[in-house]
Amino acid sequence: MRTPEFTRQAGNAKALAGKRPANALVLSAFEQPWPVAVRVVVVVALYGGYFLLGGGLQGERMPYDAGHYWELAVGFQGQHHSFSLLNFQDPTRGYLTALVQFPALIVRYLTNCTMPTAAKVSGTGWAAFLFAFLIPELWQSLAGQRVRGGRWLILVLLGFGFWRDHFSFTASDVPALALLLLALWAVSRLQVGWWLVAGLSLAAATNCRPMYLAAVPAALLLAAWWSRRHTRSWLRWLALLLGAAVAMGPQVAINRLHFKSNSPLVAAQVSSVQHVPLYLKQLTWGTRVLRYDTDLRQRLIYADSAGLAVLRREGIPEYTSYRQFFGVVARHPLDYSWRYVRHFFNGLDVLQPSLYLLRDYGSERPWLQLLNYSTLGLGLGVWLSAPLGRWFRRPRAWALLALLLPCLIAVPMAMEGRFLLPLHLLLLTITSFLFKPQRVKHWLQGQPLRALVLVLVVALWLGGCFWLSSSTTRTLVPDRGKSLVDD
């Protein structure tokens, strides 16, 4: 005869048995790759829900450069309200910097919403394109395996945590990176049409952000590697060149009309009168300034006292030529080496998830920094602990160079967090897709000395990151620092 206790235990066992298949089903879903459509729905729901709840930029208009990009996009209409790419006249930016903002303008035209609302709709599309398609698909083409749903979701959440409010501005950073990633992925496709897309997107990325010119040689080496694996490679190269010509053609016409130049590249001058290269100006600012941030009220400039002292000793207010710059660097190698280490760190030290500081971040900022430093440390740990062949084996080496070289070009500049966006997302991706706690546990098992070394390394890494961040924060001069980055 069954007792009540036995009956109760049997019922509990049946209940547990009924739950296990459901739990197993959920775990299995996270272990399997997700279709692109499912990934798109997840990203759109995440960013759309956040923006509907009031996240991101509020108000009626766009501030600073984001507002300038909007004005440039509107300027295509000209005085007679007739659309023409030749109406673009900015000497420091490419015409595609403004053209990629057109989806937001169309949203505003159709719905009569505010600029930030239109930017959020467009930004949600860019977020879906970047996280749901480009990153996992490029990873699959390079690694030869699809990304599991759970690991992909970790990347999406980390990207949301560090970069979410960037998608509420009409800026060029995310579109330019997306175009570069599209080019790197498209050259791995068999169809010739994708090589046309690769040429278009690679040229468009350099037009949106001229620093991506540094990625072009590596991207072409990647294309050469893939072309050897296909028949009729000459046809693919022809399509790639044709796509690049289509993207750069309007810039040639703009340069001829407004700047008396036949170059297909962005003029990148401080003004059309002075003919001062913008990058040379940035090298001066990068010597004066450790970090450059902006909130909705003022510029936040972190002065580099050591750099200012070097310029005073050299008797120069600014660099007038690249030869002069390299001469100063050669005379002060340790000073500039340490400066650029700090620039490199400041570019990865994401202090807020926004292009411009939307509000004063208080008690939550240290926790965001802790998450950032931990994630970056894990990514670097996975990167450095892997065999060299994993990262230097083609085609991965060319793709890595295409992402890292633009960041290297940006390091000497007056550093902003968005300048190292490709590297930061790369480290987030490596952590999300490759870090395995089981391996660390297995490596530490029965090895107390290893555990002690690991604790010391983690403490030194986190302590060093917080120290570097706070040492930069103490150099803030918001009131009198504006002259450091003025012409």
C-alpha positions as CSV (number, residue, x, y, z in Angstrom):
1,M,0.0,0.0,0.0
2,R,1.4,3.4,-1.0
3,T,1.7,6.0,1.7
4,P,0.9,9.7,1.2
5,E,4.6,10.4,1.4
6,F,5.4,8.0,-1.4
7,T,2.6,9.5,-3.5
8,R,3.9,13.0,-3.0
9,Q,7.5,11.9,-3.9
10,A,6.2,10.2,-7.1
11,G,4.3,13.3,-8.0
12,N,7.4,15.4,-7.6
13,A,9.4,13.0,-9.7
14,K,6.9,13.2,-12.5
15,A,6.8,16.9,-12.3
16,L,10.6,17.1,-12.5
17,A,10.6,14.6,-15.4
18,G,8.1,16.8,-17.2
19,K,10.3,19.9,-16.7
20,R,13.5,18.3,-17.9
21,P,12.5,18.1,-21.6
22,A,11.5,21.8,-21.6
23,N,14.8,22.8,-20.0
24,A,16.7,20.5,-22.3
25,L,14.8,22.1,-25.3
26,V,15.8,25.6,-24.2
27,L,19.4,24.6,-23.7
28,S,19.5,22.9,-27.0
29,A,18.1,26.1,-28.7
30,F,21.0,28.1,-27.2
31,E,23.5,25.5,-28.4
32,Q,22.2,25.6,-32.0
33,P,22.9,28.3,-34.6
34,W,20.0,30.7,-35.1
35,P,18.7,31.6,-38.5
36,V,19.3,35.2,-39.7
37,A,15.6,36.0,-39.5
38,V,15.5,35.1,-35.8
39,R,18.6,37.1,-35.0
40,V,17.1,40.1,-36.8
41,V,13.9,39.8,-34.7
42,V,16.0,39.6,-31.5
43,V,18.0,42.7,-32.3
44,V,15.1,44.8,-33.5
45,A,13.1,43.8,-30.4
46,L,16.0,44.7,-28.1
47,Y,16.8,48.1,-29.6
48,G,13.2,49.0,-30.6
49,G,12.0,48.2,-27.1
50,Y,14.7,50.3,-25.6
51,F,14.1,53.3,-27.8
52,L,10.3,53.0,-27.3
53,L,10.8,53.1,-23.5
54,G,12.7,56.5,-23.9
55,G,16.3,55.4,-24.3
56,G,18.8,57.2,-26.4
57,L,18.8,60.9,-27.5
58,Q,15.7,62.9,-26.7
59,G,14.5,66.3,-28.0
60,E,13.9,67.7,-31.4
61,R,17.3,68.1,-33.1
62,M,20.8,66.5,-33.4
63,P,23.8,68.0,-31.6
64,Y,27.3,68.6,-32.9
65,D,28.6,66.5,-35.8
66,A,25.5,64.4,-35.8
67,G,23.5,67.6,-36.6
68,H,26.1,68.6,-39.2
69,Y,25.7,65.2,-41.0
70,W,21.9,65.7,-41.0
71,E,22.4,69.2,-42.5
72,L,24.8,67.8,-45.1
73,A,22.2,65.2,-46.1
74,V,19.5,67.8,-46.4
75,G,21.9,69.9,-48.5
76,F,21.8,67.4,-51.4
77,Q,18.5,69.1,-52.3
78,G,20.3,72.4,-53.1
79,Q,18.7,75.8,-53.3
80,H,16.1,74.8,-55.9
81,H,15.1,71.6,-54.0
82,S,16.4,69.4,-56.7
83,F,18.4,66.4,-55.5
84,S,22.0,66.2,-56.7
85,L,25.2,64.7,-55.2
86,L,27.1,67.6,-56.7
87,N,25.5,69.9,-54.1
88,F,27.8,68.4,-51.5
89,Q,30.6,70.9,-50.6
90,D,32.2,69.8,-47.3
91,P,36.1,69.6,-47.6
92,T,36.5,67.4,-44.5
93,R,34.0,64.6,-45.2
94,G,32.9,62.4,-48.1
95,Y,29.5,62.6,-49.7
96,L,28.6,59.2,-48.5
97,T,28.9,60.4,-44.9
98,A,25.7,62.3,-45.6
99,L,24.1,59.9,-48.0
100,V,24.0,57.0,-45.4
101,Q,21.9,59.3,-43.3
102,F,19.1,59.3,-45.9
103,P,17.1,56.4,-44.4
104,A,16.6,58.6,-41.3
105,L,15.6,61.6,-43.4
106,I,13.1,59.4,-45.3
107,V,11.6,58.2,-42.0
108,R,11.2,61.8,-40.8
109,Y,9.7,62.8,-44.2
110,L,7.1,60.0,-44.1
111,T,6.1,60.3,-40.4
112,N,6.9,63.9,-39.5
113,C,8.7,62.7,-36.4
114,T,11.7,64.3,-34.6
115,M,15.2,63.9,-35.8
116,P,16.2,61.6,-32.8
117,T,13.2,59.4,-33.5
118,A,14.0,59.1,-37.1
119,A,17.6,58.3,-36.2
120,K,16.5,55.6,-33.8
121,V,14.5,53.9,-36.5
122,S,17.4,54.0,-38.9
123,G,19.9,53.0,-36.1
124,T,17.8,50.0,-35.2
125,G,18.2,48.9,-38.8
126,W,22.0,49.4,-38.7
127,A,22.2,47.5,-35.4
128,A,20.3,44.5,-36.9
129,F,22.5,44.6,-40.0
130,L,25.7,44.7,-37.9
131,F,24.9,42.3,-35.1
132,A,22.3,39.9,-36.7
133,F,24.0,39.5,-40.1
134,L,27.5,40.9,-40.7
135,I,29.4,39.8,-37.6
136,P,28.1,36.2,-37.4
137,E,28.2,35.7,-41.2
138,L,31.8,37.1,-41.5
139,W,32.8,35.0,-38.5
140,Q,31.4,31.9,-40.2
141,S,33.2,32.6,-43.5
142,L,36.6,33.1,-41.7
143,A,36.2,30.4,-38.9
144,G,34.4,27.9,-41.0
145,Q,31.7,27.3,-38.4
146,R,28.4,28.9,-37.5
147,V,27.9,30.7,-34.2
148,R,25.8,29.1,-31.5
149,G,22.7,31.1,-30.5
150,G,23.7,31.5,-26.9
151,R,27.1,32.9,-27.7
152,W,25.7,35.2,-30.3
153,L,23.2,36.5,-27.8
154,I,26.1,37.3,-25.3
155,L,27.7,39.5,-28.0
156,V,24.4,41.3,-28.7
157,L,23.9,42.0,-25.0
158,L,27.5,43.2,-24.6
159,G,27.2,45.4,-27.7
160,F,24.0,46.8,-26.4
161,G,25.5,47.5,-23.0
162,F,28.5,49.5,-24.4
163,W,27.2,51.0,-27.6
164,R,23.4,51.2,-27.6
165,D,22.9,55.0,-27.6
166,H,25.2,55.4,-30.6
167,F,22.4,54.1,-32.7
168,S,20.2,57.1,-31.8
169,F,22.5,59.6,-33.6
170,T,23.0,60.2,-37.3
171,A,26.7,59.5,-37.2
172,S,29.1,57.8,-39.6
173,D,31.0,55.4,-37.3
174,V,28.6,52.4,-37.3
175,P,27.7,52.7,-41.0
176,A,31.3,52.9,-42.1
177,L,32.3,49.9,-40.0
178,A,29.3,48.0,-41.4
179,L,30.3,48.8,-44.9
180,L,33.8,47.5,-44.3
181,L,32.6,44.3,-42.8
182,L,30.2,43.8,-45.7
183,A,33.2,44.2,-48.1
184,L,35.2,41.6,-46.1
185,W,32.3,39.2,-46.2
186,A,31.3,39.7,-49.8
187,V,34.6,38.7,-51.3
188,S,34.2,35.3,-49.7
189,R,31.0,34.7,-51.8
190,L,31.0,32.6,-55.0
191,Q,28.7,34.8,-57.0
192,V,30.3,37.6,-59.1
193,G,27.6,40.1,-58.0
194,W,28.9,40.0,-54.4
195,W,32.3,41.2,-55.6
196,L,30.5,44.2,-57.1
197,V,29.0,44.8,-53.7
198,A,32.4,44.4,-52.1
199,G,33.9,47.1,-54.3
200,L,31.0,49.4,-53.6
201,S,31.0,48.9,-49.9
202,L,34.8,49.1,-49.5
203,A,35.0,52.4,-51.4
204,A,32.0,53.6,-49.5
205,A,33.6,52.8,-46.1
206,T,36.7,54.9,-47.0
207,N,34.5,57.7,-48.2
208,C,32.5,57.7,-44.9
209,R,35.6,57.4,-42.7
210,P,38.9,58.1,-44.5
211,M,40.8,56.3,-41.8
212,Y,39.5,53.0,-43.4
213,L,41.8,53.7,-46.3
214,A,44.3,51.9,-44.1
215,A,42.2,48.8,-44.4
216,V,42.2,48.7,-48.2
217,P,45.5,46.8,-48.8
218,A,44.5,44.1,-46.3
219,A,41.0,43.9,-47.8
220,L,42.5,43.5,-51.3
221,L,44.8,40.7,-50.0
222,L,41.8,39.0,-48.5
223,A,40.0,39.3,-51.9
224,A,43.1,37.9,-53.6
225,W,43.1,34.9,-51.2
226,W,39.4,34.1,-52.0
227,S,39.8,34.7,-55.7
228,R,42.4,31.9,-56.0
229,R,39.7,29.5,-54.8
230,H,37.3,30.5,-57.6
231,T,37.3,30.1,-61.3
232,R,37.4,33.1,-63.6
233,S,38.9,35.3,-60.9
234,W,39.5,38.1,-63.4
235,L,35.7,38.6,-63.7
236,R,35.5,39.0,-59.9
237,W,38.3,41.6,-59.9
238,L,36.6,43.5,-62.7
239,A,33.3,43.5,-60.7
240,L,35.2,44.7,-57.6
241,L,36.9,47.6,-59.5
242,L,33.6,48.5,-61.1
243,G,31.9,48.7,-57.8
244,A,34.7,50.9,-56.3
245,A,34.5,53.2,-59.4
246,V,30.7,53.6,-59.0
247,A,31.1,54.6,-55.3
248,M,34.1,57.0,-55.9
249,G,32.8,58.5,-59.1
250,P,30.6,61.2,-57.5
251,Q,33.5,62.2,-55.1
252,V,35.7,62.8,-58.2
253,A,33.0,65.0,-59.7
254,I,32.6,66.9,-56.4
255,N,36.3,67.4,-56.0
256,R,36.6,68.7,-59.5
257,L,33.7,71.1,-59.1
258,H,34.3,72.5,-55.7
259,F,38.0,71.8,-54.8
260,K,39.7,71.8,-58.3
261,S,41.1,68.3,-57.7
262,N,40.8,65.1,-59.7
263,S,41.3,62.8,-56.7
264,P,38.7,60.1,-55.9
265,L,39.4,60.5,-52.2
266,V,38.0,62.9,-49.6
267,A,39.9,66.2,-49.5
268,A,40.2,65.8,-45.7
269,Q,41.3,69.4,-45.3
270,V,40.6,71.7,-42.3
271,S,39.4,74.3,-44.9
272,S,39.4,74.6,-48.6
273,V,41.5,77.8,-48.3
274,Q,44.3,76.7,-46.0
275,H,44.8,73.2,-47.5
276,V,45.8,71.9,-44.1
277,P,45.4,68.1,-44.0
278,L,42.9,67.2,-41.3
279,Y,45.1,64.2,-40.1
280,L,48.1,66.5,-39.5
281,K,45.8,68.8,-37.4
282,Q,44.7,65.7,-35.5
283,L,48.3,64.8,-34.8
284,T,48.7,68.2,-33.1
285,W,45.5,67.7,-31.1
286,G,46.6,64.2,-30.2
287,T,49.8,65.6,-28.7
288,R,47.9,68.2,-26.6
289,V,44.9,66.0,-25.6
290,L,44.7,62.6,-24.0
291,R,41.0,62.1,-24.6
292,Y,38.2,64.1,-26.1
293,D,34.6,63.6,-25.1
294,T,31.4,65.7,-25.5
295,D,28.2,66.1,-23.5
296,L,25.1,68.0,-24.6
297,R,26.4,71.2,-23.0
298,Q,30.1,71.4,-23.5
299,R,33.3,69.7,-24.8
300,L,35.2,67.6,-22.3
301,I,38.9,67.9,-23.0
302,Y,41.5,65.9,-21.1
303,A,44.8,67.8,-21.4
304,D,48.1,66.1,-21.9
305,S,50.6,68.2,-19.9
306,A,53.6,66.2,-21.1
307,G,52.6,66.7,-24.7
308,L,52.1,70.4,-24.2
309,A,55.6,70.6,-22.5
310,V,57.1,68.8,-25.6
311,L,55.6,71.3,-28.0
312,R,56.8,74.2,-25.8
313,R,60.4,72.8,-25.7
314,E,60.3,72.3,-29.5
315,G,59.0,75.9,-29.9
316,I,56.1,74.9,-32.2
317,P,52.4,75.6,-31.6
318,E,51.4,72.9,-34.1
319,Y,52.9,70.5,-36.7
320,T,53.3,72.1,-40.1
321,S,54.4,68.9,-41.9
322,Y,54.5,65.2,-41.4
323,R,58.3,65.3,-41.6
324,Q,58.3,67.8,-38.6
325,F,56.0,65.5,-36.7
326,F,58.2,62.4,-37.1
327,G,61.3,64.4,-36.2
328,V,59.7,65.4,-32.9
329,V,58.7,61.8,-32.3
330,A,62.3,60.6,-33.0
331,R,63.6,63.1,-30.4
332,H,61.1,62.0,-27.7
333,P,60.5,58.3,-28.3
334,L,59.6,57.3,-24.8
335,D,57.3,60.3,-24.3
336,Y,55.3,59.5,-27.4
337,S,55.3,55.8,-26.8
338,W,53.7,56.2,-23.4
339,R,51.3,58.8,-24.8
340,Y,50.1,56.4,-27.4
341,V,49.7,53.6,-24.9
342,R,47.4,55.9,-23.0
343,H,45.6,56.9,-26.2
344,F,45.1,53.2,-27.0
345,F,43.7,52.5,-23.6
346,N,41.4,55.6,-23.6
347,G,40.0,54.4,-27.0
348,L,38.9,51.2,-25.4
349,D,37.8,52.8,-22.1
350,V,34.1,53.1,-22.9
351,L,32.7,55.4,-20.3
352,Q,29.2,55.8,-21.6
353,P,27.1,53.9,-24.3
354,S,26.5,57.1,-26.2
355,L,28.2,59.2,-28.9
356,Y,27.8,62.2,-26.7
357,L,27.2,62.1,-22.9
358,L,23.4,62.2,-22.5
359,R,23.4,62.5,-18.7
360,D,25.7,62.4,-15.7
361,Y,26.6,58.8,-15.0
362,G,27.1,58.1,-11.3
363,S,27.3,55.0,-9.3
364,E,26.7,52.7,-12.3
365,R,29.8,53.9,-14.2
366,P,32.4,51.9,-12.2
367,W,30.3,48.7,-12.8
368,L,30.2,49.4,-16.5
369,Q,34.0,49.9,-16.4
370,L,34.5,46.7,-14.5
371,L,32.4,44.8,-17.1
372,N,34.3,46.5,-19.9
373,Y,37.8,45.8,-18.5
374,S,36.8,42.2,-17.6
375,T,35.4,41.5,-21.1
376,L,38.4,43.1,-22.8
377,G,40.8,41.1,-20.5
378,L,39.0,37.9,-21.4
379,G,39.2,38.7,-25.1
380,L,42.9,39.5,-24.9
381,G,43.5,36.4,-22.9
382,V,41.8,34.2,-25.4
383,W,43.7,36.0,-28.2
384,L,47.1,35.7,-26.6
385,S,46.6,32.1,-25.3
386,A,45.7,30.7,-28.7
387,P,48.3,29.3,-31.0
388,L,49.7,31.9,-33.4
389,G,48.5,29.9,-36.4
390,R,44.9,30.4,-35.4
391,W,45.1,34.2,-36.0
392,F,47.9,34.5,-38.5
393,R,46.5,31.8,-40.8
394,R,45.0,33.3,-44.0
395,P,42.3,34.5,-44.6
396,R,41.9,35.5,-40.9
397,A,45.1,37.4,-40.9
398,W,44.0,39.7,-43.7
399,A,40.6,40.3,-42.1
400,L,42.2,41.1,-38.7
401,L,44.6,43.6,-40.4
402,A,41.7,45.3,-42.2
403,L,40.1,45.9,-38.8
404,L,43.2,46.8,-36.8
405,L,45.1,49.1,-39.2
406,P,42.4,51.8,-39.1
407,C,42.6,51.7,-35.3
408,L,46.4,52.0,-35.4
409,I,46.0,55.1,-37.6
410,A,43.5,56.6,-35.1
411,V,45.8,56.1,-32.0
412,P,47.9,59.3,-32.5
413,M,44.7,61.4,-32.8
414,A,42.8,63.3,-30.0
415,M,41.3,60.0,-28.9
416,E,37.5,59.4,-28.7
417,G,36.0,56.1,-27.7
418,R,34.4,55.6,-31.1
419,F,37.7,55.7,-32.9
420,L,38.6,52.1,-31.8
421,L,35.1,50.8,-32.3
422,P,36.4,48.0,-34.7
423,L,38.9,46.7,-32.1
424,H,36.4,47.0,-29.2
425,L,33.8,45.0,-31.1
426,L,36.4,42.5,-32.2
427,L,37.4,41.8,-28.5
428,L,33.8,41.6,-27.5
429,T,33.2,39.0,-30.3
430,I,36.3,36.9,-29.3
431,T,35.1,36.9,-25.7
432,S,31.5,36.0,-26.6
433,F,32.3,33.3,-29.2
434,L,35.5,31.7,-27.9
435,F,35.9,32.1,-24.1
436,K,35.3,28.8,-22.3
437,P,35.2,28.8,-18.5
438,Q,35.6,25.0,-18.5
439,R,39.1,25.4,-20.0
440,V,40.1,27.8,-17.2
441,K,38.7,25.4,-14.6
442,H,40.6,22.5,-16.1
443,W,43.8,24.5,-16.3
444,L,43.5,25.4,-12.6
445,Q,42.5,22.0,-11.3
446,G,44.9,20.8,-8.7
447,Q,47.3,23.7,-9.4
448,P,47.2,26.3,-6.5
449,L,50.2,28.1,-7.8
450,R,48.5,28.7,-11.2
451,A,45.4,30.0,-9.3
452,L,47.6,32.4,-7.4
453,V,49.2,33.6,-10.6
454,L,45.8,34.1,-12.2
455,V,44.5,36.1,-9.3
456,L,47.5,38.3,-9.4
457,V,47.2,38.9,-13.1
458,V,43.5,39.7,-12.9
459,A,44.2,42.1,-10.0
460,L,47.0,43.8,-11.8
461,W,44.9,44.1,-15.0
462,L,41.8,45.5,-13.3
463,G,43.8,47.8,-11.0
464,G,45.9,49.1,-13.9
465,C,42.8,49.8,-16.0
466,F,41.1,51.7,-13.2
467,W,44.3,53.6,-12.5
468,L,44.8,54.6,-16.1
469,S,41.2,55.7,-16.4
470,S,41.3,57.8,-13.2
471,S,44.6,59.4,-14.2
472,T,43.1,60.6,-17.4
473,T,39.9,61.8,-15.7
474,R,42.0,64.0,-13.4
475,T,43.3,65.9,-16.4
476,L,39.8,67.3,-17.4
477,V,39.9,71.0,-18.2
478,P,36.4,71.7,-19.6
479,D,36.5,75.5,-19.2
480,R,39.9,76.5,-20.5
481,G,40.7,73.4,-22.5
482,K,38.8,74.4,-25.6
483,S,41.8,76.1,-27.2
484,L,43.6,72.8,-27.2
485,V,41.5,71.6,-30.2
486,D,40.7,74.9,-31.8
487,D,42.1,75.9,-35.1
